[in-house]
Every structure is written in C-alpha cells, then in structure tokens.
Amino acid sequence: MADSHRRDDYAYPLAKEKQLIEALMLRNAAGAKAHYSEILEYLAGFSQTTVNLALSHLSLGLAMALDSLRANWFSDVPFHFDTIVHLGDFETADELSRHFFDLFEGVVTLMNTRRHHKQNDLVTRVNEIIEKEYANPNLSLDFIADRLKLTPTHVSKAYRKNCLKAIPDVILDYRIRHCRELLVRTDLNIARVAEESGFRNVNYFHTLFRKVEGRTPAEYRKQAAGS
C-alpha cells in the first residue's frame, strides 16, 4: 500500500463492503476474507491517505453491521469484538489483514454456536408445547408456530433438521402413547380415550390406532389385560 502510482479516480468500494458484510451475516468467513482482499487489491493504486480513509470507512461499516447483529442475536450473551480499527496500531498490511480475518472468524464461530443453541432451544420449546397440549385437538404445526411467534416453515425445517422427525409425527406419537396408557390403566370407553388424547373423530381414531398398532383399541386393551 505504498504511495507510488497514485490515482485520482477514487470511489469508496461500497458494493464490496456490502458483499463482505453479507458473507459475514451468512456465516461465511472465507467469503468475507475474499471480499476484504478484493478491497485491498482495489486500494493498492491509491495514496496511503486514501487507503487509510477507506479502511476507516470499512471499519465503521463493520461496526454498524455488528451492532445490529449484537442487538438481534446476542442481546443476552457477551459479544465483544474490536471493530473500530486504529491504523497506527498496525505496522504492516499483513498485520491489519490478520486483525480483520481474526474478527471474521470470531464472529462466524460465535454465530454458529448461537445458532446451534437457538435451534436446541426451539426444539425444547416445541416439545414442551406438544407435551402440554397433545390432548388439544387444535394442536398442529400452525398452532405451535403461532405460540412461538415464528413461521410454520421455519419451525418445521429447524425441528426436522435437529430431530429427524416431522412435528405432526411427534404429535401423533404423543397421542398414541397416551391412548395406550389410558387403554391399559383406565376403564374409559374408546370414545373417551380418543377425546382425551386429542382425537376429534372416534372413527378416525380407530383407523389410525389400528394402522399404528396393528390392532384395534379394544383388541389392544384386551390383550394388555390378559398379559
């Protein structure tokens, strides 16, 4: 970044800054590094004063982006990154690059960790709702998503990715398990068993139970009593 072959057609590479920040928000540290290197390559033909001004501008842009990230992702956890660059603290361009690269890596690592925790939190909250509401005939993916103030698509994808099961299947598992317990431990009639397990239609319940268990609810109760 020497002062030789100075140019006078400078324009701050805003598009490259946006690409760098976008890569960072997508947890792509390698992409952020590549865009940073492209910015340095563009600046190589300008005076040191111009380079310093551009890097200060970039530092400010990163600080604003990370402030937004902190507010949306990390309001409840420590999030300390030195985004404001003091160019006098670095003797060479390589040292400065290492500072930015370490910043990118640190942010992405923390985002990945936080994302994993958030997904685990979501799974826990979904399971808690199902466990509490399985007897509610209105329980569904949409019902759960509305409780969580999230879209059904987001909840469905995140849950399946972590549990390898679809939410409707988990709801059905809870309901059938409860049906089995009621059939074995109580004298409730079949219609009441279905109702207390979240099934509106007793005929549908009969069909579904037989499909899952290979026998009707009455047969299941009889076999359990004789065992």
C-alpha positions in Angstrom: 0.0 0.0 0.0 2.7 2.4 -0.9 2.2 5.9 -2.3 3.6 5.1 -5.8 1.5 5.4 -9.0 -1.2 7.3 -7.1 -4.6 7.6 -8.8 -7.2 10.3 -8.6 -10.3 8.3 -9.6 -11.1 7.0 -6.1 -14.6 5.9 -5.1 -15.2 4.0 -2.0 -15.9 0.3 -2.9 -19.3 0.3 -1.2 -20.5 -2.7 -3.2 -17.6 -4.8 -2.0 -18.2 -3.7 1.6 -21.8 -4.9 1.3 -20.7 -8.2 -0.2 -18.2 -8.6 2.7 -20.9 -7.9 5.3 -23.4 -10.2 3.6 -20.9 -13.0 3.6 -20.3 -12.4 7.3 -24.0 -12.5 8.0 -24.3 -15.8 6.2 -21.5 -17.1 8.5 -19.1 -17.4 5.5 -15.7 -16.3 6.9 -13.9 -17.4 3.8 -16.2 -15.2 1.6 -15.7 -12.2 3.9 -11.9 -12.7 3.7 -12.0 -12.9 -0.1 -14.1 -9.7 -0.3 -11.7 -7.9 2.1 -8.7 -9.0 -0.1 -10.5 -7.6 -3.2 -11.0 -4.3 -1.4 -7.3 -4.2 -0.6 -6.4 -5.0 -4.2 -8.6 -2.2 -5.4 -7.0 0.2 -3.0 -3.4 -0.7 -3.9 -3.1 2.0 -6.5 -4.1 4.9 -4.3 -2.2 7.0 -1.8 -1.7 5.9 1.8 -4.1 8.7 2.9 -6.8 7.4 0.7 -6.2 3.8 1.8 -6.4 4.8 5.4 -9.6 6.7 4.8 -11.1 3.7 3.0 -10.2 1.2 5.7 -11.6 3.5 8.4 -14.8 3.7 6.4 -14.8 -0.1 6.2 -14.2 -0.4 9.9 -17.2 1.9 10.6 -19.4 -0.1 8.3 -18.4 -3.4 10.0 -19.0 -1.8 13.4 -22.6 -0.8 12.4 -23.3 -4.2 11.0 -22.1 -6.0 14.1 -24.0 -3.6 16.3 -27.2 -4.8 14.5 -26.1 -8.4 14.8 -25.5 -7.9 18.5 -29.0 -6.5 19.0 -30.7 -9.3 17.1 -28.7 -12.3 18.0 -26.6 -11.6 21.1 -28.5 -9.3 23.3 -28.3 -11.8 26.2 -24.8 -13.0 25.8 -21.3 -11.5 25.8 -20.4 -10.1 22.3 -17.1 -8.2 22.4 -15.3 -7.6 19.1 -12.9 -4.7 18.4 -14.4 -3.4 15.2 -13.0 0.1 15.2 -9.6 -0.1 13.7 -6.8 2.3 14.7 -4.4 2.0 11.8 -1.5 3.3 13.8 -1.6 0.1 15.8 -0.5 -2.0 12.7 2.9 -1.8 11.2 2.1 -3.8 8.0 -0.8 -4.5 5.8 -0.5 -8.2 6.8 -1.0 -7.4 10.4 -4.1 -5.4 9.6 -5.4 -8.2 7.4 -4.9 -10.7 10.2 -6.8 -8.4 12.6 -9.8 -8.4 10.2 -9.5 -12.1 9.4 -9.5 -12.9 13.2 -12.5 -10.7 13.5 -14.4 -12.6 10.8 -13.5 -16.0 12.2 -14.5 -15.0 15.7 -17.9 -13.6 14.6 -18.8 -16.6 12.5 -17.8 -19.0 15.2 -20.0 -17.2 17.7 -22.8 -17.1 15.2 -22.6 -20.8 14.6 -22.6 -21.6 18.3 -25.5 -19.3 18.9 -27.4 -20.7 16.0 -27.0 -24.2 17.4 -28.2 -23.1 20.8 -31.2 -21.3 19.3 -32.2 -24.4 17.4 -31.9 -26.5 20.5 -34.0 -24.0 22.4 -36.6 -24.2 19.7 -36.8 -28.0 19.8 -37.2 -27.9 23.6 -40.0 -25.3 23.3 -41.8 -27.3 20.6 -41.6 -30.5 22.7 -42.9 -28.6 25.8 -45.9 -27.4 23.8 -46.6 -30.8 22.5 -46.3 -32.4 25.9 -48.7 -29.9 27.4 -51.2 -29.6 24.5 -51.3 -33.1 22.9 -54.9 -33.6 24.2 -55.9 -30.3 22.5 -57.5 -31.3 19.1 -56.3 -27.9 17.7 -52.6 -28.8 18.3 -50.8 -28.7 14.9 -47.7 -27.2 13.3 -49.5 -23.9 12.8 -50.7 -23.9 16.4 -47.1 -24.3 17.6 -45.6 -21.8 15.2 -48.2 -19.2 16.4 -47.3 -19.9 20.0 -43.6 -19.3 19.2 -44.3 -16.3 17.0 -42.4 -17.9 14.1 -43.4 -19.1 10.7 -44.6 -22.7 10.3 -41.9 -23.3 7.6 -39.1 -22.1 9.9 -40.3 -24.2 12.8 -40.8 -27.3 10.7 -37.4 -27.1 9.0 -35.5 -26.4 12.2 -37.2 -29.2 14.1 -36.8 -31.8 11.4 -33.1 -30.8 10.9 -32.4 -31.4 14.6 -34.7 -34.3 15.4 -35.1 -36.0 12.0 -38.8 -36.2 12.6 -41.7 -34.1 11.4 -43.8 -32.3 14.1 -47.1 -33.9 13.1 -45.5 -37.3 13.5 -44.3 -36.3 17.0 -47.8 -35.1 17.9 -49.2 -38.4 16.8 -46.6 -40.4 18.8 -47.6 -38.5 22.0 -51.3 -39.0 21.4 -51.0 -42.8 20.6 -48.7 -43.2 23.6 -51.3 -41.5 25.8 -54.1 -43.7 24.3 -52.2 -46.8 25.2 -51.8 -45.7 28.8 -55.5 -44.9 29.1 -56.5 -48.2 27.5 -54.3 -50.2 29.9 -54.7 -48.2 33.1 -58.4 -47.0 33.0 -61.8 -48.2 32.2 -62.7 -45.3 29.9 -64.7 -46.2 26.9 -62.9 -45.9 23.5 -64.6 -42.7 22.5 -63.4 -41.0 25.8 -59.9 -42.3 25.3 -59.9 -40.8 21.8 -61.2 -37.5 23.1 -58.7 -37.2 26.0 -55.9 -37.9 23.6 -56.7 -35.1 21.1 -58.7 -37.0 18.5 -62.0 -35.4 17.5 -63.4 -38.3 15.4 -63.6 -41.7 17.0 -63.8 -43.5 13.7 -60.6 -41.8 12.5 -59.0 -42.7 15.8 -60.0 -46.4 15.4 -58.5 -46.4 11.9 -55.3 -44.6 12.9 -54.7 -46.7 16.0 -55.1 -49.9 14.1 -52.7 -48.7 11.4 -50.1 -47.8 14.1 -50.5 -50.7 16.5 -51.8 -53.4 14.1 -54.9 -54.0 16.2 -58.0 -52.0 17.3 -58.1 -50.1 20.6 -60.4 -52.8 22.1 -58.1 -55.6 21.0 -55.1 -53.7 22.4 -56.9 -53.3 25.8 -58.0 -57.0 25.9 -54.5 -58.3 25.1 -52.9 -56.0 27.6 -55.4 -57.2 30.3 -54.6 -60.8 29.5 -50.8 -60.4 29.6 
